[in-house]
Amino acid sequence: MSEKYAFKCASCGRLEGPEAAGDRALPLKCRVCGKGAHFDSDSGLLVQDDDGWIVLAELSETEADKIAKFHAISKGAFVRHGGKS
């Protein structure tokens, strides 16, 4: 069975499947580089950085082609995550 990917870390480029986000619209933190969330200095709460992830299903054809070629995968491996918004 081939892998399916829904997200790309905007920092390190790691591809993640839809399960990485769980019930969230986006994954919380990249499991490779740790980017995607930070602790708020005032409240101490963990805050998600929405610009930390690229949603693969929302890319233009050109952008999707570039990523698929770079990772040597088919654009058919890009899926939409059905989590909450």
N, C-alpha and C positions, 0 to 999 in steps of 0.2 A: 504494500500500500504506500502511495506517495504522500509526502508531507504536504500540508496545507498551511498557508501563511496569511495572516491578516494585518500584521503590524511590522514596521521597521523602526528600530531605535534611531532617533535623529542624531544621536551622539556617536555611537560606535558602529551602527549599521546592522546590528543583530536582527535577524528575522524571527518573529514569534507567531505562533499559531493563535487562533481565536480563543483557545482555552486559557491563554496567559492573562486575559483580562477578567475572566470570571464573570461576575455580574456588572462589572464596570464597563463604561464605554471604551476605555483604554487600559492597558496594563498599568500597574502602579510604578514599579521601578524595573529597569533593565536588569536582568540577572547576570549580565556580563560586566557592564560598567557602572551600574547603580544609578544612572541618571533617570529622570522622569518624575522625581518627587524630591521634596526638601522639607526640612523642619522649619516652621515659622518661628522666627526669633522672639516674637512677642508672646505668642500663645503656646508655643512648644508643640503644636499640632502638626501632623504630617500633611503636607499640601501637595496635591498632584500638579505637575507641570504639563498642561495640555499640549504644549508645543514640543514635548519630549518624544512624541511618537508620530510616525507617518502612517496613515491608514491606507493600506495598499489598494483597496477597492475604490478609493476616491482619486487615484492618480490619473493623469492624462495618459493616453496611449503611449506617448513618447517617453514619459517618466517611467511607466510600468515596463516598457521595453528595455530601458536602460538597467533597471534593477534586476529584471529577469535575466538579462544577458550577463550582468556582473556576477550573479549568483549561480549561473548555469542551470536555471530552472525554467519551466514553462510559465507563462502568465496564467495558465489554467490552475496553477497552484495558489493563486491569490484568491482569497475568499473574504466575504463580508462577515464581520462578527455580529452576532445577534444580541449582544448584551444591552444593558440599560444605557440610556443617553445621559 
